[in-house]
Amino acid sequence: MTAVTVPRPLRRPTTVRSTTVRPTAASGRSRSPRRIAGLITLAALLVVLTGCLQLNAQMSVRKDDTVSGRILIAGDQPEQAAALERIGAPSGLEQKVRITPYSADGFTGREIYFTQLTFAEMDTLTLAIDIEGARPYTLGFRRSGDTVSFSGSIDLSMLPADRAGSTTTRVDLTFPNRISETNGTVGAGNSVSWTPAPGSITRMQASSSYPDPAARGFAVWMIVGIGAALLVSIGTILAARTSRARADRLVR
């Protein structure tokens, strides 16, 4: 018998169709809140910076590395007043921060008084006080060895440059010792100031050197410890001499 080989049928080539994945409605919705939030923040900042504006700060640094002072934020438009009414004291700093209404010469806003805030608490205050989610300024203090540095900025770039006559912005800072370096205007009594102008971003920097209060406290405790050790040693020696004198008397 002869084996018969049956040819297998040829397979047709499979055509792979390309599929275009279109973004679903859900992905579009996930981006919308972010865009809307950004637009709301920008719109709020534009509303606050519309009209005349007062943004002033006076700060004084003490030798114990604490800061006291006042920040004034006020405007002459109802929208500005409504936005500034929402400013509140940061949680945990109610005993050191006091916020009061401000109204004078057609301006309405808030005065923020703070007393003996540490450098870290100053950061908390700066982050907590915003205007409808926007912060047109930054303020911060840092220590490195015996040098304390201040850095900050005020952003008035959204205001037209010709609005200088309707905007009052000034920052005054005083250190407990002379100012060693700054890009501001040095005044009397270890003070420095900046006058930011509309249409620009003003960078502020200043530094001063004075002893670290933490190191000074350690030195005081070390002196107290040495003094206490000397007193104990003297007392021990006197007690030993007294006991020897008594022993000699008993022997005699």
C-alpha positions as CSV (number, residue, x, y, z in Angstrom):
1,M,0.0,0.0,0.0
2,T,1.1,3.5,-0.8
3,A,0.8,6.2,1.9
4,V,-1.0,9.3,0.7
5,T,-0.1,12.6,2.2
6,V,-3.0,15.1,2.4
7,P,-1.8,18.7,2.2
8,R,-2.9,20.9,5.1
9,P,-5.0,24.0,4.2
10,L,-3.0,27.2,4.2
11,R,-3.8,29.7,7.0
12,R,-4.8,33.1,6.1
13,P,-2.6,35.9,7.6
14,T,-4.3,37.5,10.5
15,T,-4.7,41.2,10.2
16,V,-4.1,43.2,13.4
17,R,-6.2,46.2,13.6
18,S,-4.9,49.2,15.4
19,T,-7.1,50.5,18.2
20,T,-7.0,54.1,19.2
21,V,-7.7,54.6,22.9
22,R,-9.6,57.8,23.6
23,P,-9.6,59.4,26.9
24,T,-12.7,58.6,28.9
25,A,-15.0,61.2,30.4
26,A,-13.7,60.1,33.9
27,S,-10.1,61.1,33.0
28,G,-11.3,64.4,31.7
29,R,-13.2,65.0,34.9
30,S,-10.2,64.2,37.1
31,R,-8.3,67.1,35.5
32,S,-11.1,69.6,35.7
33,P,-11.1,70.2,39.5
34,R,-7.4,71.0,39.4
35,R,-7.8,73.5,36.6
36,I,-10.9,75.0,38.3
37,A,-9.0,75.3,41.6
38,G,-6.1,77.0,39.9
39,L,-8.4,79.4,38.1
40,I,-10.3,80.2,41.4
41,T,-7.0,80.9,43.2
42,L,-5.8,83.1,40.4
43,A,-9.1,85.0,40.2
44,A,-9.2,85.5,43.9
45,L,-5.7,86.9,43.9
46,L,-6.6,89.3,41.1
47,V,-9.7,90.4,43.0
48,V,-7.6,91.1,46.1
49,L,-4.9,93.0,44.2
50,T,-7.5,95.1,42.4
51,G,-7.8,98.6,43.7
52,C,-5.5,100.2,46.3
53,L,-3.6,97.9,48.6
54,Q,-1.7,98.2,51.9
55,L,0.7,95.4,52.9
56,N,3.0,96.5,55.7
57,A,5.1,94.5,58.2
58,Q,7.1,95.5,61.3
59,M,9.2,92.8,62.9
60,S,11.7,92.8,65.8
61,V,14.1,89.9,66.5
62,R,15.1,89.4,70.2
63,K,18.3,87.9,71.6
64,D,16.4,84.8,72.6
65,D,15.6,84.0,68.9
66,T,12.0,85.1,69.1
67,V,10.2,87.5,66.8
68,S,7.5,90.1,67.7
69,G,5.7,92.5,65.5
70,R,2.7,93.4,63.3
71,I,1.5,92.7,59.8
72,L,-1.2,94.9,58.1
73,I,-3.1,93.7,55.1
74,A,-5.9,96.1,53.9
75,G,-7.7,97.2,50.7
76,D,-10.2,99.7,49.6
77,Q,-12.6,97.3,47.7
78,P,-15.5,95.3,49.2
79,E,-14.1,92.1,47.6
80,Q,-10.8,92.6,49.3
81,A,-12.5,93.1,52.7
82,A,-14.5,89.9,52.3
83,A,-11.4,87.9,51.5
84,L,-9.4,89.3,54.4
85,E,-12.2,88.6,56.9
86,R,-11.4,84.9,56.6
87,I,-7.8,85.3,58.0
88,G,-7.5,83.5,61.3
89,A,-4.8,82.7,63.9
90,P,-3.0,79.4,63.3
91,S,-4.0,76.5,65.5
92,G,-1.8,76.3,68.5
93,L,-0.7,80.0,68.3
94,E,-3.8,81.6,69.7
95,Q,-2.0,82.8,72.8
96,K,0.8,84.4,70.8
97,V,-1.1,85.7,67.7
98,R,-3.9,88.3,67.8
99,I,-5.9,89.4,64.8
100,T,-8.0,92.5,64.9
101,P,-10.1,94.4,62.2
102,Y,-8.6,97.4,60.6
103,S,-10.4,100.4,59.1
104,A,-8.8,103.7,58.4
105,D,-8.7,106.2,55.5
106,G,-11.0,104.2,53.4
107,F,-9.0,100.9,53.8
108,T,-10.4,97.8,55.5
109,G,-8.5,94.7,56.4
110,R,-6.7,92.9,59.2
111,E,-3.9,93.7,61.7
112,I,-2.0,90.7,62.8
113,Y,-0.1,91.1,66.1
114,F,2.4,88.4,67.2
115,T,4.5,88.1,70.3
116,Q,7.7,86.1,70.9
117,L,7.3,83.6,68.1
118,T,10.1,81.2,67.5
119,F,11.5,80.9,64.0
120,A,9.5,77.8,63.4
121,E,6.3,79.5,64.6
122,M,7.0,82.3,62.2
123,D,7.0,79.8,59.4
124,T,3.7,78.5,60.6
125,L,2.2,82.0,60.8
126,T,3.4,82.8,57.3
127,L,1.9,79.6,55.8
128,A,-1.4,80.0,57.7
129,I,-2.2,83.6,56.6
130,D,-3.2,83.4,53.0
131,I,-5.6,85.4,50.9
132,E,-8.1,83.0,49.3
133,G,-5.4,80.4,48.9
134,A,-2.8,82.8,47.5
135,R,0.3,84.1,49.4
136,P,1.7,87.3,47.9
137,Y,4.6,87.2,50.4
138,T,7.0,84.9,52.3
139,L,8.9,85.5,55.5
140,G,11.4,83.3,57.2
141,F,14.3,83.3,59.8
142,R,17.1,80.8,60.1
143,R,20.1,80.4,62.5
144,S,23.5,79.0,61.5
145,G,26.1,79.2,64.3
146,D,26.1,82.8,65.6
147,T,24.5,84.2,62.4
148,V,20.7,84.7,62.1
149,S,19.4,85.3,58.5
150,F,16.1,86.7,57.3
151,S,14.8,86.0,53.8
152,G,11.5,86.7,52.1
153,S,9.7,88.0,49.1
154,I,6.7,90.1,48.2
155,D,5.1,89.4,44.8
156,L,3.3,92.5,43.3
157,S,4.0,91.5,39.7
158,M,0.2,91.3,39.0
159,L,-0.2,95.0,39.9
160,P,0.5,97.5,37.1
161,A,3.7,99.4,37.6
162,D,1.8,102.7,37.4
163,R,-0.1,101.8,40.5
164,A,2.7,102.9,42.8
165,G,0.7,105.9,44.1
166,S,-2.2,103.7,45.2
167,T,-0.2,100.9,46.8
168,T,1.6,101.2,50.2
169,T,3.9,98.3,50.9
170,R,6.8,98.4,53.4
171,V,8.7,95.9,55.5
172,D,10.7,97.0,58.5
173,L,13.0,94.6,60.5
174,T,15.1,95.2,63.6
175,F,17.9,92.9,64.9
176,P,19.4,92.9,68.4
177,N,22.8,93.6,66.9
178,R,24.2,95.5,63.9
179,I,23.2,94.2,60.4
180,S,26.2,92.5,58.7
181,E,24.6,92.0,55.3
182,T,21.4,93.0,53.5
183,N,19.9,94.1,50.2
184,G,17.6,96.6,51.9
185,T,18.0,100.1,53.2
186,V,19.9,100.2,56.5
187,G,18.5,102.6,59.1
188,A,19.3,103.6,62.6
189,G,19.2,101.2,65.6
190,N,20.1,97.9,63.8
191,S,17.1,98.3,61.5
192,V,16.6,97.6,57.8
193,S,13.6,98.3,55.5
194,W,12.3,97.4,52.0
195,T,9.7,99.2,49.9
196,P,8.4,96.8,47.3
197,A,7.1,98.3,44.1
198,P,4.0,97.2,42.0
199,G,4.8,95.3,38.8
200,S,7.8,93.4,40.4
201,I,8.8,90.7,42.8
202,T,10.9,92.0,45.7
203,R,13.5,89.7,47.3
204,M,14.5,90.5,50.8
205,Q,17.6,89.4,52.6
206,A,19.4,90.4,55.9
207,S,21.6,88.9,58.5
208,S,23.1,89.7,61.9
209,S,25.4,87.9,64.3
210,Y,24.9,87.5,68.0
211,P,25.5,84.5,70.4
212,D,23.2,81.5,70.2
213,P,20.9,81.5,73.2
214,A,21.0,77.7,73.4
215,A,24.8,77.7,73.6
216,R,24.7,80.5,76.2
217,G,22.3,78.5,78.3
218,F,24.5,75.4,78.2
219,A,27.5,77.6,79.3
220,V,25.5,78.9,82.3
221,W,24.5,75.4,83.4
222,M,28.1,74.2,83.0
223,I,29.3,77.0,85.3
224,V,26.5,76.2,87.8
225,G,27.5,72.5,87.7
226,I,31.2,73.3,88.3
227,G,30.3,75.6,91.2
228,A,28.1,73.0,92.8
229,A,30.9,70.4,92.4
230,L,33.4,72.8,94.1
231,L,30.9,73.4,97.0
232,V,30.5,69.6,97.5
233,S,34.3,69.1,97.5
234,I,34.8,71.9,100.0
235,G,32.1,70.5,102.2
236,T,33.6,67.0,102.1
237,I,37.1,68.3,103.0
238,L,35.7,70.3,106.0
239,A,33.7,67.4,107.2
240,A,36.8,65.1,107.0
241,R,38.9,67.6,109.0
242,T,36.2,68.0,111.6
243,S,35.9,64.2,112.1
244,R,39.7,63.9,112.4
245,A,39.8,66.6,115.1
246,R,37.1,64.8,117.1
247,A,39.0,61.6,116.8
248,D,42.2,63.2,118.1
249,R,40.4,64.6,121.1
250,L,39.0,61.2,122.0
251,V,42.5,59.6,121.8
252,R,43.9,62.3,124.1
